[in-house]
């Protein structure tokens, strides 16, 4: 599989299932795509999400009903407790070329990774479905170990612009950027006072 970041704005995402797994996957796309959840019932976690609901017993859904539900979908997610029903949905998706993610059953052609991010970055982690716990573990470690990552990205962007104007040597510019990244004092100051961190970087790295 090839990792990609895809803009889902305006794209139709259909999620089959109304349980906790379906709710988590719906939350993943809520507000970022046109999401429809299909199920005979829905857990409270679905409440408040920016999604459409279709009440339907998926155990008895007909081929025609399924085709109508899949119409125009960019991605379909099967998150039902019955793998056979999930597989049936996946087979229908493959027949008409719709991307498919299966929460329980035969693997689809899309895996939803564990994701963390901020205003300036997005990091996705996947074990190709082998261990969601490890994906979550890595995501949580990134969040714990780099709480100032967003602020460091801001600082690095600002620093790059200044270096382009003041330092003609590419190797020197790269060295300064890396030295700042490896400076634990800068990381610590960013958490409490980003302005002071920038002043410190200017003093120690730009006026040597």
N, C-alpha and C positions, 0 to 999 in steps of 0.2 A: 504494500500500500504506500501511497505517496501522501505526505502531510501537506495540507493546503489550508489557507485562510480564505473563506468565501463570504462575500457580502450577501446576506440573505434578505435584505430589505425588499419588501414587496413580494417575496417568493412564498409559495404555499407549502407549509409543512403540515403533514397529517400524522397524528399520533393515535394509535389504537390502544386503548386501555385507559382505565380511570383510577388506578391504584397509585401507590407511593412512587413506584419506578416511573410510571407515565408522568406523574406530577413533576418529578425532578427533571425529566427530559423536556417537559413543557416549559418549566422555568428557565431552562437553558436557552430557549428560543424566544420566550415571551418578551414582547417589545422590540424584537429585532427581526421578526418575520410575521407572516400571516399564518397563525397557528390554529389548527382545528383539532380538538380531541374527541375521539369517538369511543363511547362506552355506554353501558346500561346504567352505570352509577359512577360517582366521582368522589374521591377523598376530599376532606376539607382543604388540603394543601393546594387544590386547584383554584379555590376561591381567591379572588384578587388578582389572578394572573390575566394578562392581556391575551386571552384566547377565546375561540368560539367552541361551543359544546354541541355535540350531536349525540342524542340519547338513542342507543341502538344495541340490541343484544347481539354481540358478535358471534355467539355460538350458532346462531341461525341466519346470519347474514347471507343473502343470495349473491350469486355472481354478478347480477346486474347492479345490485346495491353497492357492492364493493367497487365495481368499475366507476360508478358515479362518484363515490367518495375519493377515488384515486385521480379523477380527472383534474388535470392542471397542476398536479402536485410536483414539486421540485424534489422533495425528500419525504419518505414515509418511514415512520418508526413503529415497530410492533412491540408493545410492552404489556402483553397479556400473559396471564399465568399459565395458559395452555400453549405449549410449544407448537402443537399441530396447527392451531389457528394462526399463530405467528408465521409459521412456514407457508401456510396457504397464502397469506398476504404477501409474503416475500416472493413467492412464485408468480403472483399476479403482477407485482412490480417489475420483475425481471422481464416478463413477457412484453411490457410496453416501455421499457427503458427508463424506469424511475429509480433513483437512488434509494437504497433501502438499508435500514439499521434494525437489527434483530436483538432484542434484549434477552430472549430465551428461545433457542432453537438453532436452526441452520444459520451459519454466519451470513450476514449481508455484505454489501460492498462499501459500507460506511461505518466507521467506529467513532463514537463521540468521546473525546479525550477529557481528562481532568484539566480544568482551565483555571488559571489565576491571572490577574492583570490589574492595571491601573489606567490612568489617563493616557500614559505614554507607551504602554507595552501590553502584550498578551503572550502568555506562555501556556502551551498545551502539552500534556504528557499522556502517552498511551503505551500500554503493554500489549497492544493488539488483542485486547480482550482476555489475555491470560490471567491477569491479576489486577482488577480495578483497585484493590487495596493498596498496591504499590504505587499506582498512579496517584491516588489520593495522598499517600505518604509523601511522595516527592513534591506534590503541589503544596502541601502544608509546610514542608521544610523550607521551600523557597519563600513562602510568606513569612515564616518565623525568622529566617536568617537574613532576609533583605527587606526589612520594613521601610527603608528609605529609598528603595529602588526608583520609584517615580521621581523623587526629588533629585537623585543622582543623574537620571536621564536628562532632566531639565538643565542641571548644572553642566553636564557634558556637552549638550547642544550649545549652550551659551559659550562655553570654553572653546569649542571648535570654531565658532564664528570669530572670536577674538584672535585665536591663533592664525586663522587664515589671513588676517590683516597684518599681524605683527611678526609672524615667524615664517619665512620663506622655505625653510628646510622641512620637507615632509617627514623625514625620520625623527627630527626633533619634535614636531607636532605630535606624532604618534607616541613618542616616549612620554611627553607631558601628560597626555590623556590617560595612558596606562598607569603612570605614577599616581595620578589623582585617584583612579579606580582602586588602586591597592593601598591607599592611604586610609587607615582605620579611623584616624581622627576626623577626616572629612565626613565619612559615613556617620559617625556619631553626632557630629555637629548638625548635619542635615536633618536629623530627627527633631531637633529642638529649635534650630534657628538657621534656616537655609540662607538667609542674607549674610549672616556671620560666616557661614561656610564658604560662600563666594568670596567674601573679603579675604578670608584666610588663603584661599587658592590663589587669588590675585597676588597677594603679598609673597607667598612662598614659591609660586611656579611661574608667574608672569613677569616678575620684576627682579629676577636673579641676575 
